[in-house]
Amino acid sequence: MVKLMATIIKDFDAKQPQPEPASPQEVLLHLMSANNMKQADLVGKIGSKGVVSEIVNGKRSISKAQGKILGEIFNVSPSVFM
């Protein structure tokens, strides 16, 4: 009986749509919102006002160095920004 239930659950889970992984920009926007931060709070930490704006608006990728800084700011692994 337990094996049957396990098989049914496994089959059900396999048929469920998997969520798309969040982009680095989406992660950043979520963390900024959760921490009540604005773009201005990142200016000077990861770049100029223009650079921060481009990152937040998805026009520029987050560099490894910026990802490391963001990881420290939000207390998360820098890999979430890569």
N, CA, C and O atoms as a DFTB+ gen file, in Angstrom:
328 C
 N C O
     1  1       0.817      -1.196       0.000
     2  2       0.000       0.000       0.000
     3  2       0.865       1.266       0.000
     4  3       0.585       2.218      -0.728
     5  1       1.913       1.265       0.821
     6  2       2.800       2.427       0.888
     7  2       3.496       2.637      -0.451
     8  3       3.634       3.771      -0.910
     9  1       3.936       1.541      -1.082
    10  2       4.605       1.655      -2.385
    11  2       3.649       2.212      -3.436
    12  3       4.042       3.027      -4.270
    13  1       2.398       1.771      -3.392
    14  2       1.403       2.262      -4.338
    15  2       1.185       3.761      -4.159
    16  3       1.147       4.506      -5.138
    17  1       1.044       4.197      -2.926
    18  2       0.861       5.629      -2.653
    19  2       2.079       6.428      -3.110
    20  3       1.940       7.506      -3.688
    21  1       3.272       5.895      -2.848
    22  2       4.494       6.581      -3.269
    23  2       4.532       6.720      -4.784
    24  3       4.921       7.766      -5.303
    25  1       4.131       5.675      -5.492
    26  2       4.114       5.707      -6.958
    27  2       3.088       6.723      -7.460
    28  3       3.368       7.478      -8.391
    29  1       1.924       6.743      -6.859
    30  2       0.880       7.693      -7.262
    31  2       1.345       9.132      -7.038
    32  3       1.155       9.991      -7.899
    33  1       1.943       9.384      -5.902
    34  2       2.439      10.734      -5.599
    35  2       3.554      11.124      -6.558
    36  3       3.584      12.250      -7.055
    37  1       4.469      10.198      -6.820
    38  2       5.581      10.477      -7.735
    39  2       5.047      10.800      -9.133
    40  3       5.503      11.753      -9.766
    41  1       4.083      10.013      -9.616
    42  2       3.494      10.263     -10.933
    43  2       2.776      11.611     -10.974
    44  3       2.875      12.342     -11.959
    45  1       2.060      11.934      -9.910
    46  2       1.364      13.218      -9.835
    47  2       2.362      14.368      -9.902
    48  3       2.176      15.315     -10.667
    49  1       3.422      14.283      -9.098
    50  2       4.438      15.337      -9.074
    51  2       5.104      15.505     -10.433
    52  3       5.396      16.626     -10.849
    53  1       5.346      14.391     -11.127
    54  2       6.014      14.445     -12.428
    55  2       5.154      15.151     -13.474
    56  3       5.681      15.727     -14.426
    57  1       3.847      15.108     -13.303
    58  2       2.935      15.715     -14.279
    59  2       2.689      17.201     -14.028
    60  3       2.111      17.883     -14.875
    61  1       3.115      17.699     -12.892
    62  2       2.884      19.098     -12.551
    63  2       3.879      19.997     -13.283
    64  3       5.055      19.653     -13.401
    65  1       3.417      21.141     -13.772
    66  2       4.348      22.056     -14.447
    67  2       5.383      22.584     -13.455
    68  3       5.066      22.912     -12.312
    69  1       6.604      22.654     -13.915
    70  2       7.693      23.151     -13.077
    71  2       7.836      24.654     -13.292
    72  3       7.802      25.123     -14.430
    73  1       7.994      25.403     -12.222
    74  2       8.158      26.854     -12.382
    75  2       9.480      27.181     -13.066
    76  3      10.481      26.488     -12.889
    77  1       9.456      28.242     -13.842
    78  2      10.681      28.713     -14.478
    79  2      11.586      29.308     -13.400
    80  3      11.109      29.985     -12.490
    81  1      12.890      29.056     -13.504
    82  2      13.788      29.678     -12.521
    83  2      13.775      31.200     -12.682
    84  3      13.651      31.719     -13.791
    85  1      13.902      31.887     -11.578
    86  2      13.906      33.350     -11.599
    87  2      15.209      33.857     -12.203
    88  3      16.274      33.279     -11.985
    89  1      15.112      34.932     -12.955
    90  2      16.308      35.552     -13.525
    91  2      17.031      36.324     -12.421
    92  3      16.428      36.656     -11.401
    93  1      18.317      36.612     -12.619
    94  2      19.031      37.424     -11.628
    95  2      18.338      38.762     -11.362
    96  3      18.301      39.229     -10.224
    97  1      17.793      39.370     -12.405
    98  2      17.075      40.641     -12.243
    99  2      15.838      40.448     -11.375
   100  3      15.563      41.271     -10.503
   101  1      15.085      39.366     -11.604
   102  2      13.890      39.101     -10.800
   103  2      14.249      38.864      -9.339
   104  3      13.547      39.317      -8.435
   105  1      15.350      38.150      -9.116
   106  2      15.812      37.912      -7.743
   107  2      16.149      39.243      -7.079
   108  3      15.748      39.499      -5.944
   109  1      16.894      40.090      -7.799
   110  2      17.274      41.389      -7.253
   111  2      16.039      42.225      -6.927
   112  3      15.949      42.805      -5.845
   113  1      15.094      42.289      -7.855
   114  2      13.880      43.073      -7.621
   115  2      13.106      42.551      -6.414
   116  3      12.592      43.334      -5.615
   117  1      13.024      41.237      -6.284
   118  2      12.325      40.652      -5.133
   119  2      13.028      41.016      -3.828
   120  3      12.386      41.427      -2.862
   121  1      14.350      40.863      -3.807
   122  2      15.099      41.165      -2.586
   123  2      15.019      42.647      -2.234
   124  3      14.922      43.010      -1.062
   125  1      15.059      43.497      -3.251
   126  2      14.922      44.931      -2.995
   127  2      13.554      45.229      -2.384
   128  3      13.457      45.975      -1.410
   129  1      12.514      44.654      -2.946
   130  2      11.161      44.875      -2.433
   131  2      11.018      44.339      -1.009
   132  3      10.461      45.010      -0.140
   133  1      11.522      43.136      -0.778
   134  2      11.412      42.510       0.545
   135  2      12.164      43.287       1.617
   136  3      11.831      43.217       2.800
   137  1      13.187      44.032       1.189
   138  2      13.999      44.804       2.132
   139  2      13.714      46.303       2.062
   140  3      14.476      47.114       2.588
   141  1      12.604      46.664       1.404
   142  2      12.211      48.077       1.263
   143  2      13.355      48.945       0.741
   144  3      13.603      50.041       1.243
   145  1      14.043      48.432      -0.273
   146  2      15.161      49.169      -0.857
   147  2      14.752      49.776      -2.184
   148  3      13.888      49.254      -2.888
   149  1      15.388      50.880      -2.508
   150  2      15.201      51.545      -3.795
   151  2      16.522      51.474      -4.557
   152  3      17.564      51.143      -3.991
   153  1      16.458      51.789      -5.838
   154  2      17.671      51.794      -6.652
   155  2      18.743      52.666      -6.016
   156  3      19.923      52.315      -6.027
   157  1      18.338      53.790      -5.469
   158  2      19.293      54.731      -4.873
   159  2      20.113      54.082      -3.757
   160  3      21.246      54.490      -3.503
   161  1      19.545      53.080      -3.094
   162  2      20.258      52.399      -2.014
   163  2      21.443      51.582      -2.526
   164  3      22.351      51.257      -1.761
   165  1      21.433      51.250      -3.819
   166  2      22.517      50.451      -4.396
   167  2      23.556      51.299      -5.126
   168  3      24.641      50.817      -5.452
   169  1      23.220      52.564      -5.381
   170  2      24.155      53.462      -6.064
   171  2      25.398      53.625      -5.194
   172  3      25.306      53.868      -3.991
   173  1      26.546      53.486      -5.822
   174  2      27.811      53.589      -5.107
   175  2      28.284      52.260      -4.555
   176  3      29.462      52.104      -4.232
   177  1      27.377      51.299      -4.444
   178  2      27.759      49.976      -3.944
   179  2      28.043      49.025      -5.098
   180  3      29.021      48.278      -5.075
   181  1      27.166      49.059      -6.119
   182  2      27.386      48.191      -7.277
   183  2      27.616      48.984      -8.554
   184  3      27.845      48.402      -9.614
   185  1      27.557      50.296      -8.463
   186  2      27.804      51.122      -9.637
   187  2      27.102      52.461      -9.536
   188  3      26.503      52.810      -8.519
   189  1      27.200      53.196     -10.636
   190  2      26.587      54.523     -10.701
   191  2      25.067      54.401     -10.797
   192  3      24.523      53.303     -10.913
   193  1      24.401      55.544     -10.747
   194  2      22.945      55.577     -10.874
   195  2      22.509      54.929     -12.189
   196  3      21.535      54.179     -12.233
   197  1      23.247      55.231     -13.257
   198  2      22.924      54.672     -14.567
   199  2      23.111      53.169     -14.624
   200  3      22.283      52.457     -15.193
   201  1      24.198      52.682     -14.035
   202  2      24.478      51.244     -14.024
   203  2      23.406      50.510     -13.224
   204  3      22.887      49.488     -13.671
   205  1      23.077      51.024     -12.055
   206  2      22.044      50.394     -11.223
   207  2      20.714      50.366     -11.977
   208  3      20.017      49.351     -11.965
   209  1      20.363      51.463     -12.626
   210  2      19.124      51.532     -13.395
   211  2      19.110      50.485     -14.505
   212  3      18.103      49.806     -14.706
   213  1      20.220      50.352     -15.223
   214  2      20.296      49.368     -16.305
   215  2      20.168      47.945     -15.777
   216  3      19.512      47.113     -16.403
   217  1      20.780      47.655     -14.640
   218  2      20.683      46.316     -14.045
   219  2      19.240      46.032     -13.631
   220  3      18.689      44.982     -13.962
   221  1      18.640      46.958     -12.917
   222  2      17.272      46.773     -12.418
   223  2      16.279      46.631     -13.572
   224  3      15.303      45.888     -13.463
   225  1      16.522      47.331     -14.661
   226  2      15.618      47.285     -15.812
   227  2      15.973      46.197     -16.818
   228  3      15.376      46.128     -17.892
   229  1      16.938      45.349     -16.480
   230  2      17.277      44.215     -17.330
   231  2      18.069      44.550     -18.573
   232  3      18.154      43.730     -19.487
   233  1      18.653      45.737     -18.629
   234  2      19.436      46.142     -19.791
   235  2      20.915      45.807     -19.634
   236  3      21.681      45.896     -20.593
   237  1      21.312      45.424     -18.429
   238  2      22.706      45.096     -18.148
   239  2      22.724      43.890     -17.218
   240  3      21.909      43.781     -16.302
   241  1      23.663      42.990     -17.469
   242  2      23.825      41.821     -16.603
   243  2      24.562      42.208     -15.328
   244  3      25.277      43.210     -15.283
   245  1      24.376      41.405     -14.307
   246  2      25.082      41.598     -13.044
   247  2      26.429      40.893     -13.155
   248  3      26.489      39.700     -13.451
   249  1      27.506      41.633     -12.917
   250  2      28.849      41.045     -12.993
   251  2      29.108      40.184     -11.760
   252  3      28.360      40.233     -10.783
   253  1      30.179      39.395     -11.821
   254  2      30.548      38.572     -10.663
   255  2      30.833      39.443      -9.449
   256  3      30.414      39.124      -8.336
   257  1      31.545      40.543      -9.666
   258  2      31.880      41.443      -8.555
   259  2      30.611      42.055      -7.959
   260  3      30.475      42.148      -6.739
   261  1      29.689      42.468      -8.820
   262  2      28.430      43.038      -8.334
   263  2      27.600      41.977      -7.613
   264  3      26.971      42.260      -6.594
   265  1      27.604      40.757      -8.149
   266  2      26.877      39.661      -7.515
   267  2      27.400      39.373      -6.122
   268  3      26.631      39.084      -5.205
   269  1      28.717      39.453      -5.968
   270  2      29.321      39.223      -4.650
   271  2      28.861      40.302      -3.663
   272  3      28.501      40.002      -2.524
   273  1      28.879      41.538      -4.108
   274  2      28.444      42.650      -3.248
   275  2      26.963      42.505      -2.902
   276  3      26.573      42.680      -1.748
   277  1      26.144      42.186      -3.897
   278  2      24.714      42.012      -3.649
   279  2      24.464      40.856      -2.683
   280  3      23.580      40.930      -1.830
   281  1      25.249      39.791      -2.825
   282  2      25.136      38.668      -1.900
   283  2      25.396      39.092      -0.466
   284  3      24.713      38.652       0.459
   285  1      26.398      39.957      -0.292
   286  2      26.715      40.456       1.053
   287  2      25.609      41.383       1.570
   288  3      25.237      41.323       2.742
   289  1      25.093      42.233       0.690
   290  2      24.038      43.170       1.090
   291  2      22.789      42.414       1.549
   292  3      22.198      42.744       2.577
   293  1      22.394      41.396       0.778
   294  2      21.144      40.688       1.053
   295  2      21.341      39.387       1.832
   296  3      20.378      38.672       2.111
   297  1      22.578      39.090       2.177
   298  2      22.892      37.880       2.945
   299  2      22.406      36.613       2.231
   300  3      21.774      35.742       2.828
   301  1      22.725      36.542       0.928
   302  2      22.399      35.372       0.111
   303  2      23.646      34.980      -0.668
   304  3      24.618      35.733      -0.721
   305  1      23.612      33.806      -1.268
   306  2      24.729      33.368      -2.094
   307  2      24.809      34.239      -3.350
   308  3      23.786      34.511      -3.978
   309  1      26.009      34.675      -3.718
   310  2      26.154      35.452      -4.957
   311  2      25.674      34.691      -6.190
   312  3      25.365      35.302      -7.213
   313  1      25.609      33.373      -6.102
   314  2      25.198      32.569      -7.256
   315  2      23.759      32.863      -7.690
   316  3      23.409      32.593      -8.839
   317  1      22.923      33.404      -6.813
   318  2      21.542      33.712      -7.217
   319  2      21.495      34.864      -8.214
   320  3      20.471      35.088      -8.860
   321  1      22.600      35.593      -8.341
   322  2      22.659      36.721      -9.272
   323  2      23.392      36.367     -10.566
   324  3      23.630      37.238     -11.403
   325  1      23.743      35.113     -10.728
   326  2      24.483      34.688     -11.924
   327  2      23.576      33.967     -12.898
   328  3      24.027      33.539     -13.960
